[in-house]
Amino acid sequence: MTFRENATITKATKLATGVFEIWFETKDIAKAAIPGQFISVYSNHGERLLPRPISICRIDGNLLRIVYRVVGAGTDEFSKMQVGEKLTIQGPLGNGYELDKIKAAIEAKGGNFKKALLFGGGIGVPPMLELAASLDIETDVVLGYRDSENFLKDEFEKVANVHIATDDGSVGFHGNVIDAAKDENLKADVIFACGPLPMLKGVKTFANELGIPAYISLEEKMACGIGACLACVCKTSKKDEHSQVNNARVCKEGPVFDAAEVEI
């Protein structure tokens, strides 16, 4: 179920260059959310009609946290908000990581669900934090950053074994997250990932090499966020029940997909 609320900001902080967090106090949204879902955040300025879709980073009772990068006027507005101010948000939206179903599907095919490998790249790092905290199995997470501003790293270290890759080599492995995982010979029963498309393509290939399933969260430009406008479709191996074409809406059927079922 989806809710629309005028939520109060309880914390607003800068985490790194151009990266900010907001904690909202919500009535229903946080309690209904699961890892991998997102919310739509509406501007308080009337000329900005479309909401900004932002992944959920943490859920704590009725509190909900987002971490986002400033990329335009809307997110710039959010970065200037103060504690006590309000923003209209809608959510939880999309298909998240339904861990019970994923575990059942893997075990039904004879696989194990005892060790997970998570990949997060750039602003795809924040949504993996709630997932890592929700997993009750051994978890390695490989986080990819541009440079030494490793936002959220300390929090990941409380819930998983953390490995870092940076574009400039200033911290951890010098290179991408897939090569970092190979360098450390990381193995798992299942992969979860969120990040830019080239990274997700690499994750899908890596999962195929290991012979294990991968569940990926696609980053896509969205307009409505509720599946009505068809601005965020992706190609899939399954036909849509209504259109009878091999498309799925990232905001509705996704953003989380079985990597084997999407063409990337």
C-alpha positions in Angstrom: 0.0 0.0 0.0 1.2 3.5 -0.9 0.7 6.6 1.3 1.1 10.3 0.7 2.2 12.4 3.7 3.4 15.9 4.6 6.4 14.5 6.5 8.5 16.4 9.1 12.3 16.5 8.7 14.0 15.3 11.9 17.6 15.4 10.5 19.2 17.0 7.5 23.0 16.6 7.0 25.7 16.9 4.3 27.6 13.6 4.0 30.0 14.3 1.2 30.5 16.7 -1.7 27.1 17.1 -3.2 25.6 14.2 -1.1 23.0 14.8 1.6 20.7 12.9 3.9 17.2 13.6 5.2 15.4 11.7 8.0 11.6 12.0 7.9 9.1 11.2 10.6 6.2 9.4 8.9 2.9 8.1 9.9 2.6 5.1 7.6 5.3 5.1 4.9 8.3 3.9 7.0 6.3 1.1 8.6 5.2 -0.2 5.2 8.6 0.0 3.5 11.1 -2.8 2.7 14.7 -2.5 1.4 15.0 -1.6 -2.3 11.9 0.5 -2.4 11.8 4.3 -3.0 9.8 7.4 -2.3 8.7 10.3 -4.4 9.7 13.7 -2.8 7.7 16.7 -3.9 9.1 20.2 -4.2 7.5 23.0 -2.1 7.8 25.2 -5.2 4.7 25.0 -7.4 6.6 25.3 -10.7 8.3 22.0 -10.1 5.4 19.6 -10.7 7.2 16.3 -10.9 8.4 14.6 -7.8 12.0 13.3 -7.4 12.3 9.6 -6.9 14.8 8.8 -4.2 15.7 5.3 -2.8 15.1 4.5 0.8 18.4 4.2 2.7 17.2 3.3 6.2 14.0 2.4 8.1 13.8 2.8 11.8 10.2 2.5 13.2 8.3 5.4 11.8 11.5 7.1 10.7 12.7 6.9 7.1 16.0 8.1 5.7 17.0 9.1 2.2 20.5 9.8 0.9 20.8 11.6 -2.4 23.1 13.5 -4.7 22.3 17.1 -5.8 21.8 17.0 -9.5 19.2 19.8 -10.2 16.9 22.4 -8.8 14.7 19.9 -6.9 17.5 18.1 -5.0 19.2 21.4 -4.5 16.1 22.6 -2.7 15.9 19.5 -0.6 19.6 20.0 0.5 18.7 23.4 2.0 15.9 22.1 4.1 16.1 22.3 7.9 15.0 20.2 10.8 11.3 20.9 11.6 10.4 21.8 8.0 8.1 19.6 5.9 8.1 18.0 2.5 5.3 16.0 0.8 6.4 12.5 0.1 4.7 9.5 -1.4 5.6 5.8 -0.8 6.7 3.2 -0.4 6.9 2.8 -4.1 8.2 0.0 -6.4 9.2 -3.6 -6.0 11.9 -4.0 -3.3 14.0 -6.9 -2.1 11.4 -9.4 -0.8 13.9 -11.5 1.0 11.6 -14.4 2.0 10.4 -14.8 -1.6 14.0 -14.6 -3.0 15.2 -17.2 -0.4 12.3 -19.5 -1.3 12.9 -19.2 -5.0 16.6 -19.9 -4.7 16.1 -22.9 -2.4 13.4 -24.2 -4.7 16.0 -24.5 -7.4 18.4 -26.3 -5.2 20.5 -23.3 -4.2 21.6 -22.0 -0.9 20.8 -18.8 0.9 23.6 -18.7 3.4 26.0 -16.0 2.1 25.3 -12.8 0.2 27.4 -10.5 -1.8 26.2 -6.9 -2.2 27.5 -4.3 -4.7 26.7 -0.6 -4.4 28.1 2.1 -6.8 27.9 5.8 -6.4 24.4 6.9 -5.3 23.4 3.2 -5.6 25.3 2.8 -2.3 22.6 4.2 0.1 19.8 1.7 -0.7 22.1 -1.2 0.0 22.5 -0.2 3.6 18.9 -1.2 4.7 19.3 -4.4 2.8 22.6 -5.2 4.4 21.1 -4.5 7.8 18.1 -6.7 7.0 20.0 -9.8 6.0 20.6 -12.4 8.7 23.2 -14.3 6.7 26.9 -13.8 6.2 27.3 -10.7 4.0 30.1 -9.1 2.1 29.5 -5.7 0.5 31.7 -4.0 -2.2 31.1 -0.3 -2.3 32.3 1.8 -5.3 33.1 5.5 -4.9 34.7 8.2 -7.0 37.3 9.1 -4.4 38.1 9.0 -0.6 34.7 10.5 0.3 33.3 7.1 1.4 29.9 8.2 2.7 28.1 5.6 4.8 31.1 3.3 5.0 31.2 3.3 8.8 27.6 2.3 9.0 28.0 -0.6 6.5 30.9 -1.9 8.7 28.4 -2.5 11.5 26.3 -4.9 9.5 28.6 -6.5 6.9 32.2 -7.2 5.8 33.1 -4.1 3.8 35.3 -3.8 0.7 36.0 -0.5 -1.0 36.8 0.3 -4.6 37.6 3.9 -5.8 38.0 5.3 -9.3 41.1 7.3 -8.3 42.6 4.6 -6.1 42.7 6.8 -3.0 41.0 4.2 -0.8 40.8 0.4 -1.2 41.0 -1.2 -4.6 41.9 1.0 -7.6 39.1 0.2 -10.1 35.5 -1.0 -10.3 33.6 -3.1 -7.8 33.6 -6.3 -9.9 37.4 -6.3 -10.3 37.6 -5.6 -6.5 35.4 -8.7 -5.8 37.5 -10.8 -8.1 40.8 -9.5 -6.5 39.6 -10.7 -3.1 38.1 -13.9 -4.5 34.7 -13.1 -2.9 32.1 -15.9 -3.2 28.4 -16.1 -2.3 25.1 -17.8 -2.9 23.3 -14.7 -4.2 24.2 -11.2 -5.4 22.3 -8.0 -4.7 23.3 -4.8 -6.5 22.4 -1.2 -7.1 24.3 1.3 -9.2 24.9 2.7 -12.7 24.0 0.6 -15.7 27.6 -0.4 -16.7 28.1 -1.7 -13.1 24.9 -3.7 -13.3 25.9 -5.2 -16.6 29.1 -6.3 -15.0 27.2 -7.7 -12.0 25.0 -9.8 -14.3 28.0 -11.2 -16.1 29.9 -11.9 -12.9 26.8 -13.7 -11.4 26.6 -15.9 -14.6 30.3 -16.7 -14.3 29.8 -17.8 -10.7 26.5 -19.6 -11.6 24.5 -17.8 -8.9 21.4 -15.6 -9.0 21.6 -11.8 -8.9 18.9 -9.3 -8.0 19.6 -5.8 -9.3 18.0 -2.5 -8.6 17.8 -0.4 -11.9 18.4 3.3 -11.8 16.2 5.0 -14.4 14.7 8.4 -15.0 11.1 8.5 -13.7 8.3 10.9 -14.1 5.1 9.7 -12.3 6.8 7.0 -10.1 3.6 4.9 -10.1 3.6 3.2 -13.4 1.2 5.4 -15.3 3.4 7.3 -17.7 5.6 4.5 -19.1 8.7 6.8 -19.1 10.9 4.2 -17.3 10.3 0.9 -19.2 13.0 -1.7 -19.6 13.2 -4.8 -21.7 12.5 -8.1 -20.0 12.3 -11.8 -20.9 8.7 -11.9 -19.8 5.7 -10.4 -21.6 3.6 -7.7 -19.8 0.2 -9.1 -19.0 -1.6 -6.0 -20.4 0.5 -4.9 -23.4 1.8 -8.3 -24.4 5.2 -6.9 -25.1 8.5 -7.6 -23.3 8.6 -4.5 -21.2 8.4 -3.8 -17.5 8.1 -0.5 -15.7 11.1 0.2 -13.5 9.0 2.2 -11.0 6.3 -0.4 -10.7 7.6 -3.9 -11.5 11.1 -2.7 -10.4 13.3 -1.2 -9.4 14.4 -4.6 -8.2 14.6 -7.4 -10.8 16.0 -10.8 -11.1 19.0 -10.0 -13.4 18.2 -13.0 -15.6 14.9 -11.5 -16.5 16.0 -8.1 -17.7 18.0 -7.1 -20.8 20.7 -4.6 -19.8 
